[in-house]
Amino acid sequence: MSGYNPPLDDINFCIRHIADIDSILSLDAFDGMEVADLEQVLEEAGKFARDVIAPTNVIGDQKGVSIEGNTVHVPDEIADVHAQYVANGWQSVSGNPEYDGMGLPSTIGNAVSEMIQTGNLAYSLLPMLTSDAAIALEAHGSEELKQKYLAKLVTGEWAGTMLLTEPQAGSDLAAIKARAVRDGDRFRISGTKIYITWGDHELSENIIHFVLARIEGAPDGVRGISMFLVPKFMVDDNGEIGERNDVRATSLEHKLGIHASPTCVMSFGDNDGAIGYLVGEEGKGLATMFTMMNHARLGVGLQGLAVSERAFQLARAYAHDRVQGRVPGQDGRAPIVHHADVRRMLMLMRSQIEAMRAVAYTAAAQVDFAHHAADDGARAAAESRLSLLTPVVKGWCTEKSEEVTSLGIQIHGGMGYVEETGAAQHYRDARILPIYEGTNGIQAADLAGRKVLGDEGREIRKLVDELRKACTALRDDETLTAIADSVNGGLDQLEQGVDWLLENATTNPAAIGAASFNLLMLTGTVLGGAYLAKAAAAGVSDASGTDANFAREKVATTAFYCAHVLPRAHGYLAAMMADPAITMALPAEAFLD
Ligand SMILES: Cc1cc2nc3c(=O)[nH]c(=O)nc-3n(C[C@H](O)[C@H](O)[C@H](O)COP(=O)(O)OP(=O)(O)OC[C@H]3O[C@@H](n4cnc5c(N)ncnc54)[C@H](O)[C@@H]3O)c2cc1C
């Protein structure tokens, strides 16, 4: 049994009503595409995720990865999945057709990714980083580099990686020390990178590393950092693979979760220096890398949703199987799904998953508008919205995945804590999500500093206004009045939080650091409710024939979210507005033994 049944009803619903696929398909880039055809693609992706990928999740976790010399081994089952994934064209779904991509909307690529990630989170990092690398190369690479490498990344024949972290440079990338020495029109790279996801393996003919390093003589700090493309194997002018470059994995990390994903220490330049090519401008490496990082942040947020979905599906099945205790009005002992407290947990899981999906698909749609909208104004508006939503998708969805996968264990009782059921794996796998791709502390700082204070609150206020208008319209339908009132309350709190930040940031800079995480959670919680309410309204107005039951359930999960999750917004607001001096009351020494 695969243990995964892709939730295509909710995915398709989000694509139609939250991402607004009709508007996306009206863009020139997608001329001639029909929603029904795209749903067919998703149906097939769902089958692939369910039948081919999902059965490898537990085995990949149990077998793990290993290194012998400089060769990294991953389980055969994962290698087989990847071969089929690439051969069936799944990597190229939303790739640019000029480079052998299928050119479908990113929103559809996002839905395919969700299902692949739910199938096997550890494996999914390989295609995710490859596609992020392709996006960065397309945006910033020279024509020559694109001609040589881009189609291979778009199709997934070659893999892509992202190399930022060094022992002394984690969140603080200004501390990067890897060096690049000019060698004609290319560079020789040396240094050590740590924690590199899928840094080495033998699943692809070649691996194309995207590396941050400092060109000799470059200034300290972020202004001295450049980005380089470093192939594992050199590629000649005919595109043929040649000798091995001077880069290798030297060891693997032993981790809490995602055991099927090799996390490598990578050494560059043990001999003459790894040959690398500049991507983008010298000294602008961090900005260039941000193209890759922003996509990866959306991808990691989606992983939060994906692993939560898997945990939920396992928990709901167990809740029907496990018989314990009695419930009023029923003869005999009852499956635990009949206990109100278990239902509370199932509803917490389900409603927050649906909220995450609504927020994540809203962001995914902005990628399509930002790239393909007809006029500059519309593209800039989508870019601005995407920029605001990115830390929320990454930070909030991954925080939620901690809660949801933990609830998945709780529903299993003791069987959740032992490894046999698989509930524990989801919890272990999810734990990395708030850490990598910029910790959630860094996401919170990005939201508060760059995204809210950076534009004096304009974009977030614009979003709150739009959502408030949509909410007011909901009050006309009596099934949605209570939902509309709750969401309106949440929007008030979000607005208050934004006002408070703007007022306090200049007079009391410590306020930003102490408040930012609670602002992130406040924003995610409220946007989750608002987009769920939008979905509930769409469901009600679409509630004819086969959709009626779906719509009823959507209203029920939204009402639950409004009653049980949205009230947390009060707490986040109160905590963010607390005097930052309270957080810093104890000196650092108070945290010594
Ligand atoms: C399994 C795994 C896979 C990874 N994959 C990759 C990869 O493919 N490529 C890659 O380049 N890296 C990768 N990483 C590295 C990852 O991105 C970093 O671990 C992460 O960015 C945090 O850096 P750090 O571990 O050095 O923590 P630190 O930066 O030391 O942070 C420690 C704590 O301090 C907080 N903190 C640090 N600075 C600040 C600040 N200025 N303000 C507030 N709080 C702060 C952090 O939020 C965190 O809670 C991976 C890591 C792991 C564990």
The ligand as a MOL file (V3000), in Angstrom:
LIG
                    3D

  0  0  0     0  0            999 V3000
M  V30 BEGIN CTAB
M  V30 COUNTS 53 58 0 0 0
M  V30 BEGIN ATOM
M  V30 1 C 19.5640 18.8260 6.2280 0
M  V30 2 C 20.1000 20.1390 5.8040 0
M  V30 3 C 20.1640 20.4640 4.4630 0
M  V30 4 C 20.7100 21.6810 4.0530 0
M  V30 5 N 20.8470 21.9450 2.7160 0
M  V30 6 C 21.5890 23.0310 2.3410 0
M  V30 7 C 21.9430 23.2300 0.9710 0
M  V30 8 O 21.5840 22.4380 0.0880 0
M  V30 9 N 22.7300 24.3000 0.6590 0
M  V30 10 C 23.1570 25.1840 1.5990 0
M  V30 11 O 23.8500 26.1220 1.2440 0
M  V30 12 N 22.8210 25.0300 2.9000 0
M  V30 13 C 22.0440 23.9720 3.2850 0
M  V30 14 N 21.7350 23.7900 4.6130 0
M  V30 15 C 22.1630 24.7770 5.5840 0
M  V30 16 C 21.0020 25.5760 6.1430 0
M  V30 17 O 20.4900 26.4390 5.1870 0
M  V30 18 C 21.5150 26.2730 7.4120 0
M  V30 19 O 21.6270 25.2770 8.4040 0
M  V30 20 C 20.6110 27.3930 7.8760 0
M  V30 21 O 20.6240 28.4490 6.9640 0
M  V30 22 C 21.0000 27.9180 9.2520 0
M  V30 23 O 22.3580 28.1560 9.3500 0
M  V30 24 P 23.1690 27.5410 10.6000 0
M  V30 25 O 22.8640 26.0970 10.6580 0
M  V30 26 O 24.5660 27.9520 10.4970 0
M  V30 27 O 22.4880 28.1880 11.8630 0
M  V30 28 P 22.8850 29.6100 12.4980 0
M  V30 29 O 22.9420 30.6520 11.4410 0
M  V30 30 O 24.0580 29.4330 13.3670 0
M  V30 31 O 21.5910 29.8910 13.3860 0
M  V30 32 C 21.4020 29.3400 14.6980 0
M  V30 33 C 20.1830 30.0110 15.3070 0
M  V30 34 O 20.4270 31.4140 15.4330 0
M  V30 35 C 19.4220 32.1500 14.7510 0
M  V30 36 N 20.0320 33.3260 14.1180 0
M  V30 37 C 21.1820 33.3830 13.4210 0
M  V30 38 N 21.3910 34.6200 12.9720 0
M  V30 39 C 20.3590 35.3650 13.3650 0
M  V30 40 C 20.0070 36.7330 13.2010 0
M  V30 41 N 20.7540 37.5800 12.4930 0
M  V30 42 N 18.8460 37.1630 13.7460 0
M  V30 43 C 18.0720 36.3120 14.4510 0
M  V30 44 N 18.3520 35.0230 14.6420 0
M  V30 45 C 19.4870 34.5460 14.1060 0
M  V30 46 C 18.8420 31.2010 13.7390 0
M  V30 47 O 17.5080 31.5430 13.3680 0
M  V30 48 C 18.9150 29.8660 14.4700 0
M  V30 49 O 17.8160 29.7040 15.2980 0
M  V30 50 C 21.1430 22.5990 5.0330 0
M  V30 51 C 21.0490 22.2800 6.3880 0
M  V30 52 C 20.5660 21.0660 6.7750 0
M  V30 53 C 20.5390 20.7430 8.2510 0
M  V30 END ATOM
M  V30 BEGIN BOND
M  V30 1 1 1 2
M  V30 2 1 2 3
M  V30 3 2 2 52
M  V30 4 2 3 4
M  V30 5 1 4 5
M  V30 6 1 4 50
M  V30 7 2 5 6
M  V30 8 1 6 7
M  V30 9 1 6 13
M  V30 10 2 7 8
M  V30 11 1 7 9
M  V30 12 1 9 10
M  V30 13 2 10 11
M  V30 14 1 10 12
M  V30 15 2 12 13
M  V30 16 1 13 14
M  V30 17 1 14 15
M  V30 18 1 14 50
M  V30 19 1 15 16
M  V30 20 1 16 17
M  V30 21 1 16 18
M  V30 22 1 18 19
M  V30 23 1 18 20
M  V30 24 1 20 21
M  V30 25 1 20 22
M  V30 26 1 22 23
M  V30 27 1 23 24
M  V30 28 2 24 25
M  V30 29 1 24 26
M  V30 30 1 24 27
M  V30 31 1 27 28
M  V30 32 2 28 29
M  V30 33 1 28 30
M  V30 34 1 28 31
M  V30 35 1 31 32
M  V30 36 1 32 33
M  V30 37 1 33 34
M  V30 38 1 33 48
M  V30 39 1 34 35
M  V30 40 1 35 36
M  V30 41 1 35 46
M  V30 42 1 36 37
M  V30 43 1 36 45
M  V30 44 2 37 38
M  V30 45 1 38 39
M  V30 46 1 39 40
M  V30 47 2 39 45
M  V30 48 1 40 41
M  V30 49 2 40 42
M  V30 50 1 42 43
M  V30 51 2 43 44
M  V30 52 1 44 45
M  V30 53 1 46 47
M  V30 54 1 46 48
M  V30 55 1 48 49
M  V30 56 2 50 51
M  V30 57 1 51 52
M  V30 58 1 52 53
M  V30 END BOND
M  V30 END CTAB
M  END
